[in-house]
Amino acid sequence: MISILGIFLLLIISASIQPEKISGYSELKENKYVQVSGKIISIKNYEDFSILKLDSNITLTCNCKFQANSTVTAQGKVEKYQNNLQVNADKIEIRR
């Protein structure tokens, strides 16, 4: 009974956590869960992941394949790589 109550509580908590909407690089804070949107201006594809640069100067990393000039919305955790902040996207979709 206690384990069922614990699972139910975790579901309620996880449903209430919303990513912070970010519009530019200066708003990024390390280890925060964020939502970003923008037009892809450059892409670097590697074997296991891609690096997307958005017109808002935000860099996304993801396990995805998109084309330049697509407009996307992504959610993920802000991480530091080579002294720069970037979003490691766990959810990304094309906006129409």
N, C-alpha and C positions, 0 to 999 in steps of 0.2 A: 504494500500500500504506500509506503513512504517513497519507494523508488518511482512509482507512477506519479505521485505528487511532485517529485523532483523533476521528472521529465516534463510534466505539464508546466512547471515554473520556468524551466529553461526555454521552452517554446514561446512562452509569453515574453520573456526577456529578449530573445533573439528577434522576435517580430517587432519589438519596439525600438531596436537599434537602427537608426537611419544614418546613411552616410552624410557627411557635411558637404554641401555643394560649393565647389571651388571654381572660380572663373579665371584665375591667373597664377603663375608660378609663385609670386610673392605671398600667396595665401597658404601654400603648402607647409605642413608641419609634420615632422618625422613621426612615424608610428600611428598616424591618424587614419581612419577609414573615410574615404572621400568619394564624391561623384564629380566627374569632370566631363565636359562636352567641348567639341571643337572639330574643325576641319583638319584632316590629315595632310600635312604639307610635305612630309618625307617619311620613308619607310626603309628600314634595314631588316632583311629577312635572314635568319640563321636557321640551322637545322631544327632546333628545338623551340625557338621563340622568335618574336619579332620586336623591334623597337620602333615605335611610332612617335613622331614629333607633331604636336598639334599647333594650330595657329595661335593659341593662347600661350605659347612657349612652354607648355607642359609636355614632358616625355612620358610615354606609356610603355611598359613591357608587358607582353602577353603571349600566350600560346595561340596565335591567331594568324589569319591571312586576310589582309584588306588591301584596297587600292588607294593610292594618293587621290586627294580631292573628295574622298568620302567623308561625311560628317558622322561622328560617332559620339555615343555617351558611354562612359565606362565607370565602373566602381572598383575600388581596390585600396590597398594599404600603401601609404607613402613610405618609401625607403630611401636611404642614402646610398649612392653608388659613385665612387670616385669624387667625393665631396659635393655631389649634386643630388638634389631630391628628384625622385621620379615616382610614378604610380605603378605598382605591380598589379595590373588589372586582373581580377578574378571573374568579372562579368563585363562584357562589352557588346554593344549592338549598334547597328547602323541606324541613324535617324533619317527619316524621310521627310 
